[in-house]
């Protein structure tokens, strides 16, 4: 069936004008496939508490509303050196124990000792480079899990129940995560410490998924790092057992993952991928990356597309990413 399916919105523009027309059509279709986005923004009702100070930066716990009945806990990290307002980054975790995993905390919320794991505390790396960073719990992780899932332990996630319940209601879990990320940008733009015109997004694995889909729809994201995700649906999501949160009903009738990535042009995009990643095969990632380059070349900005194909597995690299974001968000 895949071989005979025509992706009706596959990337084929040959002029800049045709590109932007195609981009608008794909965005509209993608929004619908994700289950639509709320028509109105509820008040954020941002609350900050539990501030902790460290050498050159501070960490604050926050909670804010993203939709009716939906509150999101997050960490916000602030640099305490340099002159603000600062550029900012939304940092999105993948599968694991949620927001704590990005900011140096263990599953109980205490300062972690030892290996930083696949996320490599990348939110900490970013705040130490001078970014304000917001690291929210994505729906189904951390504090955003149902009691039955929480009872199974801190490393268990609730994607399956959320994804299937959402589909019964005409929504998708991924679409809900996209909206939450858009509201995280609202939070950043409400902070006096943040330059609201200089906001990036970086995510690993499931966080890379949300980063890619959100950036396809959200122009306020000015620089993008997708780690451990960019590939093809055929060679990753359909070929390897993946979490239920990856599936968007009907999407292959219109587009492949490469087409979504092409919509990010002309904004700066860095793609990280490990040579031994078992769920997003590197050869497909490299091929898709080259195809995305067609969009950047068409718009005359090939220098805004970069890769970090590193030796290793399914994890954050960071070798290029932090400098990349610093460059394109114009320190």
Secondary structure, 3 states (H helix, E strand, C coil): CHHHCCCCCCCCCCCHHHHHHHHHHHHHHHHHHCCCCCCCCCCCCCEEEEEEEECCEEEEEEEEEEECCEEEEEEEEEECCCCCCEEEEEEECCCCCCHHHHCCECCCCCECCCCCHHHCCHHHHHHHCCCEEEEECCCCCCCCCCHHHHCCCCCCCCHHHHHHHHHHCCCCHHHHHHHHHHHHHHHHHHCCCEEEEEEEEEEECHHHHHHHHHHHHCCCEEEEEEECCCCCHHHHHCCCCCCHHHCCCCHHHCCCHHHHHHCCCCCEEEEEEECCCCCCCHHHHHHHHHHHHHHHHHCCCHHHEEEEEECCCCCCCCCCHHHHHHHHCCC
